[in-house]
Amino acid sequence: MHALQEQFDEQGYVILKGVFTPDVLETAQAELAVLVDREAEKLVAAGRVSEPFLSASFETRLFRLYEKNLDIAPKSFRQELHLAGLFGIFFNARVLDLVSQFLGTEIRLYPNYTVRPKFPEWEGTEVLWHQDGGYTAGAAGVRGVQDLKMVNVWAPIVPATTHNGCMEFAPGTHRLGVVPHEKRDHYLEIASDQLNRYVGETVAVELEPGDVVLFHNLLFHRGLPNLSDGIRWSCDWRYQDANQPTMRKEKGHLARSRKFAEDVVENAEDWVGRTFE
Ligand SMILES: O=C(O)CCC(=O)C(=O)O
């Protein structure tokens, strides 16, 4: 078996260094900066801020805009991500080549692609211990979630460290099946009787921009608290064997397909012309 797949099967994740080239990252960050511009215009127009904080850095500006407006702050972006500069992330040929080793030729971008601006010390963006499949099971029922053939991907846009809230994994927990999750204020959380056995054996996943981590849909994971004064910007998205149903109301977008080649998202322009669905 391929070494990547072996580690993925054993630990539930695999870290890949330097997958995105600097130009892919710069293009993505520039696009996200435009998205932040739009947020600034919206808040100024609504009278929620008196200035657009134009001189603030990418790492701080969105937080400056929302720190006194946390009641309406975005916890994540999804619908807004049909932007040309993000095609190179979600449809990256190097990532898709790797993922095809797990999923084969029919690959769907699963309909929950996300960009997260994790704010300093705000529980609204502090994602608690969960399995991604736990969210799907919460909405669609446990049946079928166990069999979803998926590869989940997480990549930072700024360095992700234990200080600013990188991901934390509980290795091996992907073999436990879907476990019960409980509803908290902002997110679901794995029930404590399930979690307590594993919290002493976790790993913090510190990554540089360009690195990606692939992980199993049932791996216990969370984002650590952000103790820095900057935003931990990151992307998380998932690929699925497109022969399967998404178990969501949205159908996602084909990233590779032999069967339905005409439906594959072809390029950035094609991506921009589509919607979150
Ligand atoms: O970025 C985070 O802090 C959490 C992301 C996450 O839970 C996920 O990608 O499934």
The ligand as an ORCA input file, in Angstrom:
! r2SCAN-3c Opt
* xyz 0 1
  O     -10.142     25.626     11.357
  C     -10.582     25.245     12.444
  O     -10.288     25.786     13.519
  C     -11.493     24.077     12.494
  C     -11.671     23.452     11.148
  C     -12.377     22.169     11.196
  O     -12.877     21.737     12.186
  C     -12.464     21.363      9.995
  O     -11.796     21.649      8.989
  O     -13.213     20.377      9.998
*
